[in-house]
Amino acid sequence: MSTVRFAPARRLKGTATPPTDKSISHRAAILGAMAVDPVRVRGYLEAEDTLSTLGAVGRLGALVQHGPDELVIRGAGLRNTVELDEPIDVGNAGTLMRLLPGWLAGQDGRSYTLDGDASIRRRPVDRIAEPLRRMGAEIEATDGRLPPFTVHGARLRSIAYELPVASAQVKSCVLLAGLLADGATTVVEPVPSRDHTERMLAAAGVPVHRNGRHVTVSNVDELVLEDLVVPGDPSSAAFLVAAAVLVPGSRITVAGSGTNWTRTGFLRILERMGGVVVGDLEDPLGDDVPPYEPIGDLEVAHGPLVGTVVEHDEVPLAIDELPLVALLGCFAEGETIVRGAQELRLKESDRIATVVDGLRGLGGELEATEDGFVVQGTGGLRGGTIHSHGDHRLAMLGAIAGLASREGVAVEGMEAADVSYPGFTDDLRALLPGG
């Protein structure tokens, strides 16, 4: 386990390009493996989580060829996965664990076991198991709700399923299963969540319809997916944005970030807090599902912040960036409150507990609640030591806190950042004077 110290920064200046999108890369690999013709993917993120996904689809029968600027996925087809005697190892990839069973549930007569690392074994799968069982698949989970778990494929029936909690991963799992069902499958969301799966399915020619909170797909005989380009990851870009907003005198450009409306909830929260971010962002969702992902540049500058309240309907569109809202709240004037974010307790770590405890250890004034946290803005953080707990976003949070703190921060377990952002430390240092 590595410890890296991040000293207070005088300013940040220059241009940074975030790594390509983790969520879209997972989906590109899975849908590419389901497709009937080869799919070329430019910009696939080669990080620990997404490499786990390539390994999984490779075991299921897809051929993955790595080139200098792209990879080519030669798929197994919708209904032609390879039978396996050993479990599929998902590593630490929660997205893979929740999306892949949607495809596997439709493999009639074949069974697949999914397992992962110690963190994955603490992450429940009951929210995907319930709709898949309703569609006709059998799911056997450890203690009824945990990995390792086995998906017994079946002839699936279409359903209309209302999500109890907004989740793009659960929604995507049901939509993928719907491709192999006997009719039209509808998912009803309590509030919108990220829509990368719907866009990619639309690009593959699948009939996808969005009507308010209802998303419907029809069954298909095959997927034909055109070449894909993966944009920069807005969740990774958010750490660069937060650094520039918090470090006095900073002004940076974040280049090539995805600007999908369902991924820029953090920027809307930051704007409400007074953050200076300028970019050509996508307009709110309409009924049409576009078969593409918008990309743009963001101009970011330091500025004073005020506290805000994040309500439950904003949470799904900023779920991965809510730890940064806690950090921003420490530097803001007044109180910052996040509600309706109990999903954070089911991430790589219990992110409510680890973020609150970690920032308290750096001098912040925070309280955890059952579904979020309350932050009293004090104008900054002293500094100290923070442990990543193996969570990539907590490692990066500690690094940004160090740059903006008075005394600097040592991050224990900084290598966890490689799960989503290989080269994160180098990119930060390149923005420092003389970097």
C-alpha positions in Angstrom: 0.0 0.0 0.0 1.5 3.3 -1.1 1.3 6.6 0.8 1.5 9.8 -1.2 1.6 13.3 0.3 -0.1 16.2 -1.5 1.3 19.6 -0.4 -0.7 22.8 -0.5 -0.7 24.3 -4.0 -0.2 28.0 -4.9 -2.4 27.7 -8.0 -3.3 25.3 -10.8 -2.9 26.3 -14.4 -3.0 24.6 -17.8 -5.1 21.9 -19.6 -5.9 18.4 -18.4 -7.6 15.6 -20.2 -9.5 13.1 -17.9 -9.4 9.4 -18.7 -12.1 8.1 -20.8 -15.5 7.2 -19.3 -15.6 4.1 -17.1 -19.4 3.6 -17.3 -19.4 3.8 -21.1 -16.4 1.5 -21.4 -18.1 -1.2 -19.4 -21.2 -0.9 -21.6 -19.2 -0.9 -24.8 -17.5 -4.1 -23.8 -20.7 -5.9 -22.8 -22.8 -4.7 -25.8 -19.9 -5.3 -28.1 -19.8 -8.9 -26.9 -23.6 -9.2 -27.5 -23.3 -7.9 -31.1 -23.3 -10.0 -34.2 -20.5 -8.1 -36.1 -17.1 -6.8 -34.8 -17.3 -3.5 -32.9 -14.4 -1.0 -32.9 -14.1 1.0 -29.7 -11.8 4.1 -29.7 -10.9 5.4 -26.3 -11.7 2.4 -24.2 -10.6 3.0 -20.6 -7.9 0.5 -19.7 -8.2 0.6 -15.9 -8.6 -2.2 -13.4 -12.4 -2.3 -13.4 -12.9 -2.1 -17.2 -10.2 -4.7 -17.8 -12.2 -7.0 -15.6 -15.1 -6.5 -18.0 -13.0 -7.4 -21.0 -11.8 -10.5 -19.2 -15.4 -11.5 -18.4 -16.8 -11.1 -21.9 -13.7 -12.9 -23.3 -14.5 -15.9 -21.1 -18.1 -15.8 -22.4 -16.9 -16.2 -26.0 -16.0 -12.7 -27.3 -12.7 -12.2 -28.9 -11.0 -8.9 -27.8 -8.1 -7.5 -29.9 -6.1 -4.6 -28.6 -4.7 -2.1 -31.1 -2.6 1.1 -30.6 -5.6 3.4 -30.7 -8.6 1.1 -30.4 -9.8 -2.3 -29.5 -12.0 -4.6 -31.6 -14.6 -6.8 -29.9 -15.8 -9.8 -32.0 -18.9 -10.7 -30.1 -20.5 -14.0 -29.1 -24.0 -12.8 -30.1 -27.1 -12.3 -28.0 -27.8 -16.0 -27.2 -24.5 -17.8 -27.8 -22.4 -17.4 -24.6 -19.9 -20.1 -23.8 -20.7 -22.4 -20.9 -18.2 -22.1 -18.0 -17.1 -24.4 -15.2 -15.5 -21.7 -13.1 -16.9 -18.4 -11.7 -16.6 -15.2 -13.6 -14.3 -12.9 -11.7 -15.6 -9.3 -11.7 -12.8 -8.0 -9.5 -13.9 -4.8 -7.9 -16.2 -3.8 -10.8 -19.7 -3.2 -9.4 -21.0 -2.0 -12.7 -19.9 -5.3 -14.3 -21.5 -7.3 -11.5 -24.9 -5.6 -11.9 -25.1 -5.3 -15.8 -23.7 -8.7 -16.9 -26.5 -10.7 -15.3 -29.0 -9.0 -17.5 -27.4 -10.7 -20.5 -26.8 -14.0 -18.7 -30.4 -14.3 -17.5 -31.5 -14.9 -21.1 -29.1 -17.7 -21.8 -31.7 -20.5 -21.6 -30.4 -23.7 -20.0 -27.0 -22.2 -19.0 -25.8 -21.1 -15.5 -23.1 -18.7 -14.5 -21.6 -17.8 -11.2 -20.2 -14.3 -10.5 -17.6 -13.5 -7.8 -15.2 -10.8 -7.0 -12.9 -9.3 -4.4 -13.6 -8.7 -0.7 -15.3 -5.4 -1.4 -17.6 -6.9 -4.1 -18.7 -9.6 -1.6 -20.1 -6.9 0.6 -22.2 -5.3 -2.2 -25.8 -6.6 -2.4 -27.3 -8.0 -5.6 -30.9 -8.3 -4.5 -32.0 -5.3 -6.5 -31.1 -6.9 -9.8 -32.2 -10.4 -8.6 -35.8 -9.3 -8.0 -36.6 -8.1 -11.6 -34.6 -10.9 -13.2 -36.6 -13.4 -11.1 -39.8 -11.8 -12.3 -38.7 -12.2 -15.8 -38.2 -16.0 -15.3 -34.5 -16.4 -14.4 -33.4 -18.1 -11.2 -30.8 -16.2 -9.0 -29.0 -18.0 -6.1 -27.1 -15.5 -3.9 -25.0 -16.0 -0.8 -27.2 -15.3 2.3 -29.9 -14.5 -0.2 -28.4 -11.2 -1.4 -24.6 -11.2 -1.7 -21.9 -12.4 -4.1 -20.9 -15.0 -5.0 -24.2 -15.6 -6.8 -25.4 -17.8 -9.7 -27.6 -16.8 -12.6 -29.6 -19.6 -14.1 -30.6 -18.6 -17.6 -34.2 -19.0 -18.9 -36.6 -18.0 -21.5 -37.4 -14.6 -20.3 -40.8 -12.8 -20.2 -41.2 -9.1 -20.6 -42.2 -7.0 -17.6 -42.9 -3.5 -16.5 -40.7 -2.9 -13.5 -40.7 0.1 -11.2 -37.4 0.8 -9.6 -37.7 1.3 -5.8 -34.5 3.4 -5.9 -33.1 5.2 -9.0 -30.2 3.2 -10.3 -28.7 3.3 -13.7 -27.1 -0.1 -13.1 -30.3 -1.9 -12.1 -32.1 -0.1 -15.0 -29.4 -1.3 -17.4 -29.6 -4.8 -16.2 -33.3 -5.0 -16.8 -33.1 -3.4 -20.2 -30.3 -5.8 -21.3 -32.5 -8.7 -20.2 -35.4 -7.1 -22.1 -33.5 -7.7 -25.4 -33.9 -11.4 -24.8 -37.5 -11.4 -23.5 -40.7 -12.2 -25.3 -42.0 -8.6 -25.9 -41.5 -5.0 -24.7 -39.8 -4.4 -21.3 -40.4 -1.2 -19.4 -38.4 0.3 -16.5 -40.0 3.1 -14.5 -37.5 5.4 -12.7 -38.4 7.4 -9.6 -36.1 10.1 -11.0 -33.8 10.1 -14.1 -30.4 8.3 -13.9 -27.5 8.1 -16.3 -28.7 6.9 -19.7 -25.6 5.5 -21.4 -27.2 2.1 -21.9 -30.2 3.6 -23.7 -28.0 5.6 -26.0 -25.9 2.7 -26.9 -28.9 0.5 -27.5 -30.4 3.2 -29.8 -27.1 3.3 -31.7 -27.4 -0.5 -32.1 -30.8 -0.1 -33.7 -32.8 -1.3 -30.7 -36.3 0.3 -30.4 -35.8 2.4 -27.3 -38.6 4.8 -26.1 -38.5 7.2 -23.3 -41.7 8.8 -22.0 -41.0 10.8 -18.9 -39.9 8.3 -16.2 -40.6 5.3 -18.4 -37.9 3.6 -20.6 -39.0 0.8 -22.9 -37.0 -1.6 -25.1 -38.3 -4.3 -27.4 -36.8 -7.7 -27.9 -34.5 -8.2 -30.9 -32.9 -11.1 -32.8 -29.5 -9.5 -32.9 -27.5 -6.4 -32.1 -25.6 -4.5 -34.8 -23.4 -1.9 -33.2 -21.5 0.7 -35.1 -18.0 1.9 -34.1 -17.9 3.7 -30.7 -16.0 6.6 -29.4 -15.7 6.9 -25.6 -15.6 10.5 -24.2 -13.7 11.7 -21.2 -15.2 10.6 -17.9 -17.2 13.4 -16.2 -16.8 11.7 -12.8 -13.0 11.8 -13.2 -13.1 15.3 -14.6 -15.0 16.4 -11.5 -11.9 15.9 -9.3 -9.9 18.2 -11.6 -12.8 20.8 -11.6 -13.0 20.7 -7.8 -9.2 21.2 -7.5 -9.3 24.3 -9.7 -12.3 25.7 -7.8 -10.7 25.2 -4.4 -7.1 26.2 -5.0 -6.7 30.1 -5.0 -5.5 31.6 -8.2 -6.4 28.6 -10.3 -7.7 28.6 -13.9 -7.6 25.4 -16.0 -9.2 23.8 -19.0 -10.6 20.2 -18.7 -10.6 18.9 -22.3 -12.7 16.3 -23.9 -15.1 15.5 -21.1 -18.5 13.9 -21.7 -21.3 16.5 -21.3 -24.3 14.1 -21.2 -27.0 15.8 -19.1 -27.4 12.7 -16.9 -23.7 13.0 -15.9 -23.3 16.7 -15.2 -25.4 16.9 -12.0 -22.3 17.8 -10.0 -21.6 20.8 -12.2 -25.1 22.1 -11.6 -24.7 21.7 -7.9 -21.3 23.4 -8.1 -22.8 26.3 -10.1 -25.4 26.8 -7.4 -22.6 26.9 -4.8 -20.9 29.7 -6.8 -18.3 27.7 -8.7 -17.0 29.2 -12.0 -17.4 26.5 -14.7 -18.1 27.4 -18.4 -18.8 24.8 -21.0 -21.2 23.7 -23.7 -23.3 21.3 -21.7 -26.2 19.2 -23.1 -29.7 20.4 -22.5 -32.1 18.4 -20.2 -33.5 15.1 -21.4 -36.3 15.0 -23.9 -38.3 12.0 -25.1 -35.9 11.1 -27.9 -32.9 8.9 -27.0 -29.9 10.2 -29.0 -27.6 7.5 -30.3 -24.4 9.4 -29.3 -22.6 10.9 -26.3 -21.9 14.7 -26.4 -18.3 15.8 -25.7 -16.9 19.3 -24.7 -14.3 21.4 -22.9 -14.8 23.0 -19.5 -13.2 26.2 -18.4 -12.8 26.3 -14.6 -11.6 29.1 -12.2 -11.2 29.5 -8.5 -13.9 31.4 -6.6 -15.7 31.7 -3.3 -18.4 29.1 -2.5 -21.6 29.1 -0.5 -23.4 26.1 1.1 -26.3 24.4 -0.6 -28.8 21.5 -0.1 -28.7 18.5 -2.5 -32.1 16.7 -2.5 -32.9 13.1 -3.4 -33.9 13.9 -7.0 -30.4 15.3 -7.7 -28.5 12.3 -6.2 -28.7 9.8 -9.2 -27.2 12.4 -11.5 -24.2 13.2 -9.2 -23.9 10.0 -7.2 -20.2 9.5 -7.8 -19.3 13.1 -7.2 -21.2 13.6 -3.9 -17.9 13.0 -1.9 -16.6 16.1 -3.6 -19.7 18.1 -2.5 -18.7 17.2 1.0 -15.2 18.5 0.4 -16.5 21.7 -1.3 -18.9 22.2 1.7 -15.8 22.4 4.0 -14.6 25.4 2.1 -18.0 27.0 1.6 -19.7 29.7 3.6 -22.6 28.2 5.6 -24.1 24.7 5.7 -24.1 22.1 3.0 -26.6 19.2 3.2 -26.9 16.1 1.1 -30.1 14.0 1.5 -31.4 10.8 -0.2 -28.0 9.4 -0.9 -28.2 6.1 1.0 -26.8 4.4 -2.2 -23.4 5.8 -1.1 -23.3 3.2 1.7 -23.2 0.4 -1.0 -20.2 1.6 -3.0 -16.6 0.4 -2.9 -16.7 1.6 0.7 -19.5 3.0 2.8 -18.9 6.4 1.3 -21.0 8.3 3.8 -18.9 6.9 6.7 -15.5 7.0 5.1 -15.9 10.5 3.6 -17.3 12.0 6.9 -14.6 10.3 9.0 -11.8 11.1 6.5 -12.6 14.8 6.2 -13.1 15.1 10.0 -9.6 13.8 10.3 -8.4 16.7 8.2 -10.2 19.3 10.3 -13.6 19.4 8.7 -16.9 19.7 10.6 -19.2 17.1 9.3 -21.9 14.8 10.6 -23.2 11.6 8.9 -26.9 11.0 8.5 -28.6 7.8 7.5 -28.9 9.0 3.9 -26.2 11.6 3.5 -24.3 14.2 5.5 -24.3 17.7 6.9 -21.2 19.9 6.5 -20.5 23.1 8.4 -18.3 25.3 6.2 -15.2 26.6 8.0 -13.4 28.1 5.1 -10.9 25.3 4.6 -9.2 22.3 6.0 -6.1 21.9 8.2 -4.7 18.8 6.6 -3.4 15.5 8.0 -3.8 11.9 6.8 -6.6 10.1 5.1 -7.0 6.4 4.3 -8.5 5.4 0.9 -10.1 2.1 2.3 -9.4 0.8 -1.2 -11.9 3.2 -2.7 -10.6 5.1 -5.8 -12.8 8.1 -5.2 -11.8 8.5 -1.6 -8.1 8.4 -2.7 -8.6 11.2 -5.2 -10.7 13.2 -2.7 -7.8 13.1 -0.3 -5.4 14.3 -3.0 -7.6 17.3 -3.9 -8.1 18.1 -0.1 -4.3 18.2 0.2 -3.8 20.7 -2.6 -6.4 23.0 -1.0 -5.5 22.5 2.6 -3.3 24.6 4.9 -0.8 21.8 5.8 -1.1 19.1 3.1 -2.6 15.6 3.2 -1.0 12.2 3.1 -3.2 9.7 1.3 -2.7 6.1 2.4 -3.6 3.6 -0.3 -3.3 6.1 -3.2 -3.0 3.2 -5.7 -6.7 2.7 -5.4 -7.1 5.7 -7.8 -5.9 3.3 -10.6 -9.3 1.6 -10.6 -10.8 4.6 -12.6 -8.0 7.1 -13.2 -4.6 5.7 -14.0 -2.1 8.6 -14.0 -4.2 10.8 -11.7 -1.3 12.0 -9.6 0.8 12.8 -12.6 -2.1 14.8 -14.1 -2.5 16.9 -11.0 1.2 17.6 -10.7 1.3 18.7 -14.3 -1.1 21.5 -13.4 1.2 22.8 -10.6 3.7 25.7 -11.2 6.7 24.1 -12.8 4.8 20.8 -13.3 
